[in-house]
Amino acid sequence: MKKLKILYEDKNILIINKEPKILTISDGKTNNTLYNEVYDYLHKKNQKVFIVHRLDKETSGLIIFAKNEETKNYFQDNWSKVTRKYYGVVEGKMNKPGTIKEYLTEDKTLKTYATTKDKGKLAITNYEILDSTKAYTLLDIEILTGRKNQIRVGLANLKHPLTGDKKYGATKNPINRLALHAYYLKFTHPKTKEIIEIKDDIPKLFKQIFTK
C-alpha cells in the first residue's frame, strides 16, 4: 500500500493530499482509487470511511474524508460554507483578476459546458494572478459553488484553458499533467466548532514553468 499524504487527522476527519492521475472513487472500471487506499489505512485502525467530495482524476490536492456518517452529512449539508482554493496554470498571459459566472450542464458524453440559466446550474469562480509570462499565467482560484469541471470550463471559455487540459481545448502540456491543484480548505469543525485551515504549497512542477 502506498503511503498516504495526510495533512490532517482526528477522530472524525481525514484530509489527504491526492496525487494527480488517480481517481477519488471507482468509475466501475478500476479499484485503483484514493478511496481504496484510505479504506485500507482506516480499516487497520478499525475506523470507517465516508466520501465527502471528490476531485477530478487529473487534479491533485486536498480531499476531506469523514470517519462517520454524522460528519459526512455535516460537510455535505454545509459544503457551501467550506472555503476551497486552487492553484492553476493556464495558457496565455492574463492581465487582471476576475470572476467567472456561468450556468453549467453536461452533454451526453458527460462533458460540461456553459448554457442558459433555465438549463444549467450556477457556477461562480474567482481568480487572482500570481505570476505570468507571455505563454502562461499562474492563478489563485476560489470556487464559490461546486459544479463539475467548473474551473476547467470557465477558464477555457475565457480562451485560457488550463495547461494539460486537452479535454477543454489546451494545446500545451509542459509538465505532463493537468495544472490544477486544490491547495486550501477552511471550515468549521463539525464537533469542536473550531475553525480548521489547511494549506498546501504550490506544486514544484507549476513553479518550474515560471523559472525556465
Residue pairs with C-beta under 8 A, 6 or more apart in sequence:
1 37
1 40
1 41
2 37
4 16
4 37
4 38
4 41
5 16
5 17
5 18
5 19
6 14
6 15
6 16
6 17
7 15
7 16
7 17
7 62
7 198
7 200
8 14
8 15
8 196
8 198
9 15
11 67
11 191
12 66
12 67
12 68
12 71
12 189
12 190
12 191
13 64
13 65
13 66
13 67
13 71
13 189
13 190
13 196
14 38
14 42
14 49
14 64
14 65
14 66
14 67
15 62
15 63
15 64
15 65
15 185
15 198
16 34
16 38
16 62
16 63
16 65
17 60
17 61
17 62
17 200
18 24
18 34
18 55
18 59
18 60
18 61
18 62
18 63
18 182
19 60
20 57
20 58
20 59
20 60
20 177
20 178
21 57
21 58
21 177
22 32
22 33
22 34
22 57
23 30
23 32
23 33
23 34
23 57
24 33
24 34
24 35
24 51
24 54
24 55
24 57
24 63
25 33
25 34
25 35
25 51
25 54
26 33
26 35
26 36
34 63
35 49
35 51
35 65
38 49
38 65
39 49
42 48
42 49
42 67
47 67
48 67
48 68
49 65
49 66
49 67
50 65
50 66
50 67
50 68
50 69
50 71
50 72
51 65
51 66
51 72
52 63
52 64
52 65
52 66
52 72
52 75
52 76
53 63
53 64
53 75
53 79
53 146
54 63
55 61
55 63
55 182
56 149
56 152
56 178
56 180
58 164
58 165
58 177
58 178
58 180
59 86
59 178
59 180
59 181
59 182
60 177
60 180
60 181
60 182
60 203
61 86
61 180
61 181
61 182
61 183
61 200
62 182
62 183
62 184
62 185
62 198
62 200
63 182
64 75
64 185
66 72
66 75
70 190
71 190
71 191
74 190
75 82
75 187
75 190
78 187
78 188
79 146
80 144
80 145
80 146
81 187
81 188
82 185
82 186
82 187
83 142
83 184
83 185
83 186
83 187
84 142
84 143
84 146
84 182
84 184
84 185
85 140
85 141
85 142
85 143
85 182
85 183
85 184
86 140
86 141
86 142
86 143
86 151
86 180
86 181
86 182
86 183
86 184
87 130
87 138
87 139
87 140
87 141
87 180
87 181
87 183
87 202
87 203
87 206
88 127
88 138
88 139
88 141
88 151
88 155
88 162
88 179
88 180
88 181
89 136
89 137
89 138
89 139
89 162
89 163
89 179
89 206
89 209
90 136
90 137
90 139
90 155
90 160
90 161
90 162
90 163
90 179
91 135
91 136
91 160
91 161
91 162
91 163
91 170
91 171
91 172
92 135
92 136
92 137
92 159
92 160
93 132
93 133
93 134
93 135
93 136
93 137
94 129
94 132
94 137
94 139
94 158
94 160
95 129
95 132
96 129
97 126
97 127
97 128
97 129
98 126
98 127
99 124
99 125
99 126
99 127
100 123
100 124
100 125
100 126
100 127
100 154
100 155
100 157
100 158
101 122
101 123
101 124
101 125
102 114
102 120
102 122
102 123
102 153
102 154
102 157
103 114
103 115
103 116
103 117
103 119
103 120
103 121
103 122
103 123
104 112
104 113
104 114
104 115
104 120
104 121
104 123
104 147
104 148
104 149
104 150
104 153
105 112
105 113
105 115
105 119
105 120
105 121
106 112
106 113
106 148
107 113
111 167
112 147
112 148
112 149
112 150
112 152
112 153
113 153
114 120
114 153
114 157
121 145
121 147
122 145
122 147
123 143
123 145
123 147
123 150
123 153
123 154
124 143
124 144
124 145
125 141
125 142
125 143
125 144
125 145
125 150
125 151
125 154
126 141
126 142
126 143
126 144
127 139
127 140
127 141
127 142
127 155
128 139
128 140
128 141
129 137
129 138
129 139
129 140
130 138
130 139
130 140
130 202
131 137
131 138
131 210
132 138
133 209
133 210
135 172
136 163
136 174
136 209
136 210
137 160
138 202
138 206
138 209
138 210
139 155
141 151
143 150
143 151
149 168
151 162
151 180
152 161
152 162
152 165
152 167
152 168
152 180
153 168
155 161
155 162
155 168
156 162
156 165
156 168
156 169
156 170
161 168
161 169
161 170
162 168
162 170
162 178
162 179
162 180
163 170
163 172
163 173
163 174
163 175
163 178
163 179
163 209
164 170
164 172
164 173
164 174
164 175
164 176
164 177
164 178
164 179
165 178
165 179
165 180
166 173
174 209
175 205
175 206
175 208
175 209
177 205
179 205
179 206
179 209
181 200
181 202
181 203
181 206
183 199
183 200
183 201
183 202
184 197
184 198
184 199
184 200
185 196
185 197
185 198
186 195
186 196
186 197
186 198
187 195
187 196
188 194
188 195
188 196
189 195
189 196
